[in-house]
Amino acid sequence: MLQVRLLGPVTAQSSDGPVPLGGSKPRALFAALVLERGRIVPASRLVDVVWPDNPPESARALIQTYVSTLRKSFARHGHPDVIGTHPPGYLARLDDATVDADVLAGLVDQAREKAGLGDHGGAADLLREAIALSRGPALSGLERSPLAAEARRLDELLLVAHGERVAAELNQGRLDHLAELTGLVSRHPTNERLRGQLMVTLYRLGRQTDALACYREGRSALVEELGMEPGPHLRELHEAILRGDGEVLHGDRVEPEPGPPPLVIPVQVPLAPSDFTGREVERDSLVTALRATAPGTHVLAGQGGSGKSALAARVAQQVRESFPDGLLYADLRGMTDSPATPDEVLAGFLRSLGVGLSHIPDSARERTELYRSLVAGRRILVLFDDAANERQVRPLLPAGPQCAALITSRDRLAGLAGATLTELGVLTDEEAWALLCRIIGAERAAGDVASARGILSGCENLPLAIRIAGARLATRRQLPLGVLAGRLADERQRLDELAAGDLAVRSSIALSYRALDEQAGAALRRLGFFGIPEFDAWVLSRLLDTSEAAAERLLELLVDAHLVEFTGVDPTGVLRYRLHDLVRLYARERADAEEPAEALRDAVVRAVTGWRAVIDRITTTFPPAEVVWHKPSGPRFPVPDELARRVLGDAAGWLQREESVLAIGLERAAAIGLDELACDFVSARMALELEGANRFEFRSRIVNAALEASVLADNLHGEADMLAELAHLRYAEDRYSESRQHFGEALSRFRALRDVRGQASALAGLGLACREPGHLAEALHFLNQSAALLHTLDDAVGLGYVHRVRGSVLLEQGNFPAALADLELSMSAYRRTGSRRGVAYTLRSLGLYHRARGEYDEALRACAEAAEIFAELGNDLMHSYAVRAFATTQLRMGLVDEALPRLEWVLSVARDARDRWGQGVALRVLGQLHLAQGRLDLAEDLLDSAMSLWDTVQAPLWRARTEYVLSLVYRARGDLDAADRAYASARRVFHDRNSREYVELSTAPAPASAGPTLH
């Protein structure tokens, strides 16, 4: 018996042992065949699966080799017929085999049947069996292939099984799933079903407070990640817990049946191009068919660039009135590397039809059934653009005789039973003439009819080719039509390729590319290979190793050829350009075919080292205030004075504008094996954070790219550096547990490498990641070790950083003399190195010290100076931190009216930067302010919001500080029981964390409406 496993690494097991599948490429091929089992998978599709980015010229031959090798492996284990050849591809025959994904789906269905009959124990047993099939993320190792969507679908089904099993156990009265359910909710914080089940479980275990905290954490996650409040079911559970409603929380049914969704009429038709021309025959035919009583399913097929999407949009606009119940639209992205999944599209359709997020089913089958039920009795048109194949579309087709589907695809989709096919060829001569006239003007075309006809002949009346040629003429009004017609006439062999179906887009672009001289062609190839979406002449000059002026001239030639688009002028006065995606792909193909690999690698090295040189200039001008663990860099490419002037005049703006370009360029460098270059670039993190915003996506992209490249290259030092970078990123994201884990991994590697600087940095990072959640003793343990190593290195910046962080920890503990000594050492080190950022950080910490000592005038001076420096540096976030410290001091001095507007501004900055920590502190201080003013309801709301944030970022010490202030609110309101509970809870945390608040509370008078000031 053959067993195929997809729920984890892709494997096959026969009765006599595992079947060798080879490396990641043959495994991806086998997985694609299994997922389409019983159906023919074209060889072209397998090429896309195995090489999603850049298939070699021998791709089809390699597919044959992989298939042959797999067949031999299966034959040796008694299964010679698993893979069959059926032109134009292959299919998997698995009639006598089991596939774990099928078993999973079958067990889930059986469990639902048992649950429906009231056999919750039997359902739970089946679901446990289903969950046990998983051996890790589905299709592990193939995350970057086009099969990623299928992997997500399988993982989602497994998550559904978890939810169904917990529901069955709750209906049995069982609660032994708490630990596992807590882990699931942690990994899927916005899954309202799992969170609701966890709330019920906690409540039944007598942990009402934890159940309420679970709700607050979920609400915060939904608001932060999805911008929405919890659904009605979660809100009802929350209210039931507050009421102690046992009927709801201890009843047999713990999850509500979804109610009927409201009737919504969607209108989602995209706009057709304003210069849409021709296609009267096809348009009239489709309009007539769609207006019929039973409009049916229609496939609009044709080669790339034939105008399928434009015609479909125009037809949908014309028949809009014939579909009073709505028009739905989905871009299926069939020809991209990430086609839309049926699950994704169905979720969007259901939301458009009025189904609330909490009522959207988890499984694809249930989503399809609900979708078809909603549209069955209505007259709705669904427009699907760019379908990959029948399998992608089939679950999305609407039910009901009055519904219609209009599908555009490069494939005829012959497997869609009952669908009517309309094929688009090239335009008629009259239509092509009309389109050209619409683009360049009828008068200009009539002025040289022979040349205009020659252009159309050269384009073979293909709409995309006409648009390319017409746009070139339209943007260059002085260019004679005869010049372009002559160029196209020289390309007769290429024009034959233009008519060869799927080669239409490439051939259209080739009309311009092949007219370029060698330098302009090299410029286009290098830009395409580098892959960045937008650029200026300086970047091209680095790719070509030429002057910026020469690069500018080449770009003008490429603009003339309509291969590069001029996008405008940036704020520094530099001209900006971009490549259309199709042109970029074509240029990359030509680079691979025409240029030596070493020359392309050298071009990428020059471009990235050029960027790195610019970042070095930024770092020199704005020195970092943290430990720098990477080794000092070697000589850099000199940055031209004019470029340095432009960048340094607005460094934060330059970094922000170039963010996506830098990320894509670095990912390209990492992908071609330039791991050391990628790591060196990422090591400029201090400068890259100059703008002060939490640009997590950008940082995650470059760190992960460099880390993956280091692992593949067995670059142990690069891997250690990038683990430390990843740890810093997780710290910035308030994910402290993960941050400590990655710092620990980096530390072990640095120790193995005997890298003292790296060890010092990782230890400092561990200290910082321990400080925030309140692990103060552990923080000092790591910081002391880091300081000792940095003294041996005589690293002034590192010492300034570690002494500042250690001083802040000592301040948290109430050890004021030691804290002041560390902060003074930090200030001395930063002033010695000229790091104004470091000075500003330490000034803010000194402000906190003086405030804690009641030395308010000194605190105001230090915080004001820190705020001024951060403002000059353009670091808005840290500027807001310093202003918050200043305003909190004003609040302690009773200057409420002066503090309030500052604190409200601080909160808005933190929200704009997505800084949850900053939001939490600002909300807490605002709560204190409104408590002092007697606005108890507002104070409680603000403090509750802060509590949710502290729960989210797992910062128990700051949560306790906020809970202490809440106790004062309760006491002022007269709710002494609630006040005592909150006070006792906060005091326990202060004691456990050895924070100075415990000493202050122990020596303070009995709690009253106003207690000690605390942190």
N, C-alpha and C positions, 0 to 999 in steps of 0.2 A: 504494500500500500504506500503510495506516495503522498507525503504531506508537504504542502507549500506554506511558508510562513511570511506574512507581510507585516504583522503587528510587532515590529521591531526590525532588526536587520533582516534583509531579504535572504531566506535560506530555503533549501529543499532537503527533505529527509526521506530516504527509502527504508525498507525493512532491514537492509544490511548496513545502514549507516548514512551519514550526510553525503549529499551530492555536491561535489565542488562546482561552484559557479564562477570562479575567477574573481577579478577585481571589480571596481565600482562600475565600469562601463558595461561589461556583460551582465552584471547584476541589474543595472538600470534597464537594459534591453529586455531581460527576462521578466522584470517587474511590469514593464509596459505590456508585454504579451499576456501576462497573467491577469492584469486589470481589464484587458479587453478579451478575455478568454472566450473561445468560440467564434470570435470575429477576426477578420483579416486586418492586420495592422500594416499599412503601407510602409515600404522601406524608407520613404522620405520622412514619415513620422518618427520612425526609430532613429534616424539620423538626428532629428531635432531633439529627441529625448537624450541621446548619448552625448551629443555636442550642442548644447543649447546656445552657445555664444559664437563659436568659430569652428565649424566643421572642417576637417582637412579635405583636400581634393580626393583622397582615397577613402572617404567616409563609407560609401556604399560597399566597397570591397572589404573594408574592415567589419561592416555589419555581417556580411556573409561569413567571414572568419569567426566572429563571435558566435553566430548561430551554429556553425559547424562544430565548434569546440563544445558548446552546450549540449548539442545532440550526442556527442561522443560520451560526455560525462553521464548523461541520463541513460544511454544505452549500456554503459558498464554496470549500471545499477538496476538493469532490467526494465527500463522504460524508454525504448527506442523511438516511440512515436509522439513524444510530448510536444515537439515543435514541428509543424508542417509548413511546407512552402506552397503558397498560393498567390501567383502574381496578382497585384503588384507588391506583395509583401509576404508576411508570415502570420501564423496563428498558433495559439497554444491549445492543445487538446488535453483537457484535465478531467474528462468524464469519470475516470477511475481514481481520481486524486481528491484530497480534501485541501481546501484553502482556508486558513484560519480566519480570514476576514468574513468568508461566507458563514463559517461556524458561529462567529460572533453575532452576525446579524440574525441568524436563525435562532440562537439562544435568547436574544433580546425579544424577538417576536413571541417565542413560546412562553417566556416569562410574563409578557403582557397578557397573554391569554389566561394564564393561571391567576394573575392578579385580578383580572376582570371577573373571574369566578370566585374570588375571595380566598384563594389559596396563596396567601402571602409568603408562607414558609417555602412552598415549592418554587415560587417566583424568585425569592432571595437565593435559593440554592442554585438555580439556573444562572442567575446573574453573577454569582460568585464564580461559577465555572467559566462564564464568558470573560470576566475580568482577568482571570488567571491566564488567559491566552496571550495577554500582552507581555512582551519582553523588552519594552522601551518604546520610544516614539516610533510610529509607523514609518516604514521605509527608511529606517535610520541609515545615514550615509548618503542619501540621495536628496538632501534638503534643497540643493541648488538646481535640481533638474526640473523640467516641466511637470514632473510627477508630484511636485510639492503640494498641489491642490488636492490630489487624491490622498496624500498623507494626512493633510488637515481633516479631510472628510472622515478617514478611519479613526483618527484621534478623537474627533467630535463624537463619533458613534460610541467609542469606549467611554467617553465622559458621560454620555446618556446612560450607559449601562450602570455606571457608578450611581447616578442620580436615581435610577429606577430601583437599584438594590437598596439604597438607603430608605427610599419611600416604603419599600416592602418591609424592611426591618422596623421602621417606625410604626407601621400598621400592626406589626407583631408585638409591639411594646418593647423591642430591643433597643439598647443604647450603647452597645459595646463597639460601635463604629466611630466613637468620638475622635480618637487620634487620627484615624485615616481621613475622616471628613474634614478635620481641621487642616490637614495638609492639602487636601483638594481645594478648599476655599482659599488658602494662601496662594496656591498656584493659579487659581482662576477667580480673582477677587470680584469680578463683575458678573459672575454667574449667580443670578438671583435665586434660582431653584436650590442650588447647593447651600447658599448662605441661609435661606429660609429653613432648610433642614437642620443646619447647624444651630440656628437660634432655638428651634424646637427642642433639639437634643439637649442643649445647655439648660434650657428652662426645666425640662423634665428631670435633669440631674440636680435641680435645686440651685443652679447658678444663674439666677435672674440678672445679676449685674453684668456677668460675662455675656449673656445673651443680648443685653442692651448695647454693650460695647461692640459686639459683633455687628449689630445693625448700624451703629455709627460709622464703623470702619467701612462697611459696605456702601453706605450713602456717600462717604467721602470718595471712595474709589469710583463710583458711578459718576459723580459730579466732575471729578478730576479727569477721568479717562474718556467718558462718553458725553459729558455736558448735560446729564439728565438726572432727575430724581428717581428714587426707587419706585418700582411698579406697585400697583395696588395690593398684591398679595403680600409683599414684604412689609408694606406700611401697615396692613391689617395685623400681621403677626407682631409687629412692634407695638401697636396699640394694645393687642391682647396681652402681651407680656407686661406692659405697664399696668393694665387692669387686673392682671392675674386671672385672666379668663380661662379657666380649666377646660371648659367645653370646647374651645377652639384648639387649645394647646395639648390636650390629652385625648381628644376624640380620635375615632378610627381614621378619619380622612384628614390628612395634614396638608393636602394641597388642593386648591380649588379647581373646579372644572372651568375651562376657559369659556367666558361669556361670548355672546354673539358680537362680532365687531361692528362698528358703525359703518354705514354706507358712505363710501368715499368715491368720488369720480376723478380719477387721475387724468391729467393731460400732459404727456411727456414727449411730444413729438419734437425732434430736433429741427432746427432751421435748415432749409435747403439753401445752397449758394445763391446769392443774389443774381449772378450771371448765368444761372442754369439755362441750358439751351438744348433744344431738340428732344429726342426720344418720344415723339408724339405717339407712335404706334404702340410701343411697349407701355407707355403711361396710360393711354386710353384703355388698353386691354386690361391692365391691372385695376384701374379705377372701376371699370364695368364689373369685373369679377368681384371686387370687394364690396360693391354696393348691392350685390345680390342677396337674396334671403338667407342662403347658406353660403357664406363667403369662402370658407375653407382655408387651407394652408397654401402659401405661395412662396416659392424659392426663386430669388433673383440672383443668378449666378453669372460670373464673368471673370476675366483676368484682372490682375491688379491694375488700378488706374483707369478702369472702364467707366467709372461713375456710378457704381451700384448704390452706394450710400446716399448720394445726392438724389438719385431717382426715387429711392425708397422714401426719403424724407418728403419729397415733393408730392408723391402719391398719397402719403399719409395725411398731408395737409389738405389735399383735395377731398378726401373721403371722411374728414373729421366729423362732419355733421351726420354721417351715416352710422356713427358709433356713439350714441348718446351716453352710454355707460362708461366711456373712458378710453384712453389710449395709453398703453404702457410701452416703455422703451428700455432696451438693455444693450449695451455695448459688450459683446461676448469676447472681444479681444482675441479672436481665434488665431490670428497670425502673429501674436506676440509670444514672448517667453512665459507669460503668466496668464493663460486664458481664464476667463471667469468660470467659476464652478457653478453647477446648478444650485447648490446650497446658498451661495452668495447672491445669485440672481433672485431666487425665490424669497429670500429674506427681504430684499429690496422691494419686490413686488407686493409682498404681504403688508409691509409698512405703508406702501403707497395706496393699498386698498383699505387702510384704516385699522389694521391689526396692531395692537400694542406690542411693544418689544417683549413684555413678559408673557404674552400669549402666543408668540411664534414658537412652533414645535422645535424640538432639538434635532429630530431625524429628518433626512431628506425625503423619505417616503411620506411622513406625516405632513411635511411642508407642501409636497406636491398635492396630496389629497385635499388639504385645506385650501390651497390656491385654486384648484380646479372646482372645488365646491363653491367658492366665492364668485367665480366667473361663469359658472355653468348656466345660470338663468339670466345672464346679462348679455348685452351686445358690446363686446370689447375687441379692439384691435391691438395686437401685440407686435411691435416691430423689434426684430432681433438683428443687430448689425454685426457683421464679421464673424459668422459661425465657423467653428473649426471642423465639425463633423456632426453626423446624426446623433451620436451619443450625447453630445453636449446639449443639443436642442430638445431631444425627445421628452425629457421630464418637464420641460418648460412650456410645452404646447398647451393652449387653453382647451378646456372641455366645453361642450355645448354647441349646437348647430349654428348658433348666431354669432359665435366668436370667430375671429380671423387671426391668422399669423402671417406676417410678411418677413421673410428671412433673406438677408444678403450673405453670400458666401463665395469663396473662390472654388468651392466644390459644388457639384450638382446635387448632392445630398439625395442620391437615388434611393437610399434606404428608408426615407420618410414615406410611409404608405399614404397614398391619396393626395400627395402634394403636387401642385401644378408648377412646372418649371418654366421660367422665362430666362433666356440667355441673352446677355448683352455682348455684342461685338463692338467694333469701332463705329464711330459716327458716320452717317452718310456725308457725301460731299457738301450738301447744302447745310447740314447741321454743323459740320466742322468749320465751314466758312462763317456761319453766324456766331459761333463761339469765339473765333479769332477776332472778329469785329467787335464783339462785346468787350474783349480784353484790351485791344490796342486802339480801338476806334474805327468806325466804318470808313471815315474819310481817309485815314492813313492807309488802310487796306486797299481802298479803291485807287489810291495814287500809284500803286505798283501791283496790279492784279497778278501779273505773271510770277513775281517773287512771292507774293502771299500764297498763291497756289502751290508754288514749289515748297514752301515751308510746310503746308498741310500734307503734301505728298511725302515729305521727309518724315513727318510725324506719323504717317499712316493713319491719320484721323483718330488716333488714340487720345481721349480727353486729357489725361495727365501730361502727355508729351506736348499737346497744344498749349496747355497752361504753362508748362515750363518755358517753351519758346516764346509764347505771348508775353509772359511776365518779364522776360529778359528785354524784349522790345519796349514794353511799357515803362520800364524803369530807366531806359536809355533812349530818350526821345530822338536823339540825333543819329542813332544807329540805322543805316539804310536797311530796308527789308532784304534787298538783294544780297547783302553781306551774309546774313544768317542763312538765306536760302542756299547760297553757294557752299557754305560749310556743311549743311545737311546733305547736299548733293554729293559731297565727297565721301559720304559714309554709307554707300549703298549696301555693302555687306552687313553693316551694323543695323541698317533699317530692316533687313530680313529678320535679324534677331529680335528686333522690336516687335514683330508680329508673332513671336513664338510664345504666346500665352504668358506664363508666369515670369518670363524674362522682360516683360514690358517695362517695368519701372527701372530696372538696371539699364536697359537699352536707351530709355529716354534720357537718363542722366548721362549715359556715355556720349550722347550727341554733344554735350558741352565738355565733358571731361577730356575726350580725345582730341579736342581742338586746342587744348592748353599746351603751352611749351613745357619743357622738362621741369623748370623751377616751379611753375605754378602747379603742375601735376604733383610734384613732390610735396608741396605745401598742403594740398588737399589730402594726399595719402597720410601724411604725418598727423594732421588734425583728426582724420578719421580713425587712425590707429590709437591715438591718445584718448579719444572718446569723450572729451569734455564738451558740454552743451553750449558754452559761451566763452568768448576769449577776446583778447586784444592783440595788437601787433607784437607786443613784447613777448607773449607766450609763443607765438609762431616763430619769432626770431630765435628763441631758445631751441625749439624743435628742429630748426634748420641750421642752427649755428651760424646765423648771419646777423646783420645789423637790423635795428628796429625800423629804420627807414626803408630798407629793402623789403622787409616783411610787409610793411604798409603798402608798398607798390604791388606786391603779389596779391594781397587781399583785394585791392581794387580790381585786379584782373579777374579774380574769382567772383567778385560781385557782378562784374560785367557779364560773366558767364552764367549768372544766376545759380551758382553752386554754393555761394556763401551769402548770407543775408546780413545786411547792415541793420543793426537794431537800435542805434542811437548813441548818445554821448553820456558817459557816467558823470557823477558829480565833480570829478576832478578834471573833466574836459577830455577824457580819453575816448576814442572811438571804439565801439563794441560791436562784435560780430557773432553770428551763430551758424551752425550747420543744421539744416533740416534732418530729421532722423533718417529718412531714406537715403539722403546724400551721404550722411555719416556712415551708414552701413555699407554703401557701395564703395566709399573711399577706403574703408577698412579692408574690404575684400581685395581691392587693388593693391593696398599696401602689402598684404600677405603674399600676393601673387608676384609683385614686381620688385620688392625691396628685400635685402638681406635681413635676417632676423637680428643680427648684431647691430646694424644701423638703426633699426627701430628701437631696440633697447637703449642705445646711446641717446637717441632723441628724447625718450622718456626720462632718462637720468638727467639730462641737461635741464628739462623743464621743471622737474621736481626739485632739483638742487637750486635752481633759480628762485623758486618759491621759498625754499628753505633759507636762502640768503636774505630774502626780504624779511622773513620772520626773525632772523638773527638781528637785523637792523632794528626791528621793533623791540626785541628783547633788550638790546643794548640801550635803547632810549628809555624803555620802561622796564627796569630790572625786575625779575620775579621776587616774590616774598616767601618762597617755599623751598624745600630741599630739592635740589636738582640732582637726580641720580645718574643721568646718562653721562657717558664719557665726553670730555670736551671735544668738539668737532674739529676736523682738520680745516685746511684752507677752503674758503667758500668762493663761489663766483661773485665778483664784485658787482654790487647793485648800482646801476647808472644813477647819477646824481638827480636827474629829473624824476626818475621813478621813485627814488627814496623821498624826495620832497613831496610828491603826491601822496605817497602812502603814509608817511609820518604826519602829514597834515591832518589826516583823519584815519588813524590806524584801525580804530574800532569799526568805522564804516567800511573800510577796505576789506577787513576780515569777514564782515557780515555779507557784503556783496559777493565775495568770492567763495563763500562757504560750500555751495554745491559743486562748484568747479574744482575746488581743492579736494573734496571728498572723492569725486569721480576719478580725478587724476591719480590720487594715491591708491585707490582701489585697482586702477589699471596697473600701476607699478607693482603692487603686491601680486596681482594675478599673473604677471610674466616673470615672477621669481626674484624681484628686486627687494628681498626681505630686509636687508640691512638699510637700504635707502628708505623704505617705508617706516622702519622703526626709528630711524634718525629723524624723519619728518614728524612723527607722532611725539617724539621727545620734546618738541617745541610747544608742549601743552600750555605752558605758562603764558606764552604770548598769545596762543590761540584762544585763551580765555579772557583776553584783555577787555572785550566788550562787556564782561560782567554778567551776561545772561546765561541761563542754563540751556545751552545748545546741546542737549543730550543726544539727539539723533545723529548730528554731525560727528560728535566725538565718538559715539558708539561705532559708527561706520569705519572711521579711520583706525580706531584701536583694534577692532575685530579683524579688519583686513590685514593689518600688520602682524597681529598675533597668529592668524592662520598661516600667513606666509612664513613666519618664523618656525612654526611647528613643522610645516612641510619641508623646510630646508634644514631641519635639525639644528637650528640656530639657538642654542641654549641661552645665550646672553640676551638675544632679542626677545625670546619667550619670557624670560624673567622680567625684563623691562616692560613688556606689554601687559603682563599680569599685574604689575604694579600700576600701570596706567588704567587698566580695567578696574582695579580696586579704587583708584581715585574717582573714576567715573561713578561707580556704585555709591561712593560716599557722597558725591554731589547730588545723586538722585535720592539721598536719604535712605538708602538700602544698606544699613550698617552691618548687618550680619553677613551679607554677601561681600561687603567691602573687607571685613576682617578675614573672611575665608581667602579671598584673592591675595591680600597682603601676606597672609601666612604662606600661601603657595609661592609667592615671589620671594619671600624671605628664605625659604628652604632652598630655592634654586640659587639665590645669591650666595648663600653659605657654601653650597656645593662648588660654586665657581670661585669662592674666596674673594668675592667682590665686596669690599668693606663699604664703599659708598652706597652700593645697592642695599646692603643690609641696613645701613643707617636710615636710608629713605623708607624702606619697608617697615622698620620699627617705629619711625615717626608716624607713618600712616596708620599703623596699628593703634598707636596711642591716640591719634585723632579720632579714629573710628570707635574707640572705646569711650572717649569722652562724651560724645553726643548723647548716647543712650544712658549715660550716668554710671558707667563702669569705671569709677574714678581711680580705685586702687590699681586696677589692671592698666589703666592709661599711664599712670606714673611708672609702673614697672617697665613698660616698653619705651617710654620717653627717656628714662634714665639711661637705658642701654644705648639708645640712639645718640644722646648727648655725649656719652663716653667715646663712641666711635667717631663722631664729628670733631671732637677735640683732637683726636689723633690725626685727623685729616686737615685740621685748621681750616675748616669750611665755614667762613663767616656767615654766609647766607643761611646755610643749614643750621648753624647755631642760633642765629637770630630767630629762625622759625621754631626750632624745638624749644628754646627758652620761652618764647611767647606762648606756645601751646601748653607747656608745662606750667607756666605761670597762671594760665587760665584755669587749669585743673586744680592747682593749689588754692586759687581764689574760690573755686567751687567748694572746696573742703573747709574754707575759713582759715587757712594758714596764711594770714596776711603778710607777715615779714618775709616768708619764703617766696610768696607770690610776687611781692614788690621787687625782691632781689632778682628773680628770673626776668621780669619785665624790663628792668633796667639793663640787664645783660643783653636782652634782645634788642633794645633800642640802640645800645652802643654798637652792636654788631651790624645792624642795618644802616646806621649812619656811616659806619666805616666803609661799607660797600657801596653807598650811594643809592640804595634801594628805597625810593620814595614810597612805593607800595608797602614795603615792609614797615617803614616808619609809620605809615597811616594805620596799618593793622595793629601795631603795638600801641599807638596813641589811643585807639579805640579801647583796647584792653585795659590801658591805664585809666581811661575814663570810667570803665566798669569798676576797677579797683577803688578809685576815689569815691565813687558813688556808694559802694558797699561800706566804706569807712565813714560815710556821712560828710565827706569833704566835697560839697556840691560845687563850689566855685571852681576848684581844680578839675572836677569831672567835666563841667561844661567847657572849660578851656580845651581840655584834651580831645573831647568828642568833636568840638567845632573845628579844631585843626585837622583832625582825621577826615571829617566830612569835606573840608575844603580840598585836601589832597586828592581824595577819591573823585571828586567832581572834576578836578583838573585832568585826571587820568582818564576820564570818560567811563569809569566803572560805576554805572548807575546803581547796581545792586548793593555794593559795599558802601556807596554813598548813603543809600537808604538805611543801612545797618547803623552807620555812625549817627545819622539824624535820629534814628529811633533811640539810640543810647542817650543822645542829648535831650530828646523829648521826655524820656523816662525820668531823667534827672530833674527836669522841670516839674514833672508830676510830683516827685518826692518833695520838691520845694513848695508845692501848692500852687504852681503857675499853670492851672488847668487850661485856661483859655488859650494860652500860648502853645501848650503841648498838643491839644486836640487836632488842629489842622496838620501839624507835622506827622502825627501818628496815622491819620487817615491817608496822607500821601504815601507814607511808608508802606501801608497795607496794599495800596494800588500798585506800587512798584513790584512788590513781592508776587502779587497775582499775575501781573504781566510777564514776569520772569518765570512763572510756574515754580516758584521757590516755596515749597510747603513749610520748611522750617521758618523762614522769614514771616510767612503768614501766621503761623502758630504763635510766635512771640508777639507779633503786632496785635493779634486778636486778644492775647492775654493782657497786654498792657492797656489796650482800649477797654477791656472789661474792668480792670482796676480803676481806670479813670471814671467810667460811668458809675461804678460802685461808690466812689468817693462823692459823686454828685447826686447820689440817691436814685439813679435810674436803674432800678434793680432788674427789671425785665430785660432791658437792653444788655445790661452787664451779663446776665445769665446766658442770653442767646450767644453773645460773643465768646464767652468762656466755653460753652458747649461746642461751638465750632472749633475752638482751639483744641479741646479734648479729642475730638474726632481726628484732627490732624496728628496729634501726638500718638494716638493709637495706630494710625496708618504708618507713621515712620518709626514706630516702636521706640519711643523715647520716654521711658517710664519716669525719669526724674523730672522732666519738664511737664509731664502729665500731672505729677504730684504737686508741682508748684501751681499749676492751674487749678487743680482740685482744691488746694488750700484756699485760693481766692474764692472759689465757689462756696466753700464752707462759710466764708464771711458774708457772701450774698444771702445764703440760707439763714444765717443768724440775724442779719439785718431785717429779713422778712418775718422772723419769728418762728421759723421751722427749725427748732433746736435739735430734733432727732436727726434730720438730714444734715445739719451743720456738724453735729458730733461725728456722724459716720464719715463724712468727707474729710474732716479734720484728722480723724484717727487713721484713715487710709493714707492720706498724704504723709503724716508723721511716720508711719511704718516705712514708707519708701525712703524718706530722708534718713532714717536710722540705718536701713539696709545699705544705702549708697554712701554712707559716711559723708553726707553733704553738710555744709555749714548751717543750713536751715534747721537741722535737728538741734544743734546747740542753741540757736536763736530761740526756737520754740521752747526749749527746756528752761531757758532763763527768763522767758517773757512771762507777763502776768497771764492769768486765765483767759481763754479766748473771749473776745468781745466783738462788736461789730467792726472794729478796726484792730487788726493784730499787728505783729511785726512786719516791717516792710518787705523782708525777704528779698531774694535775688532780683 
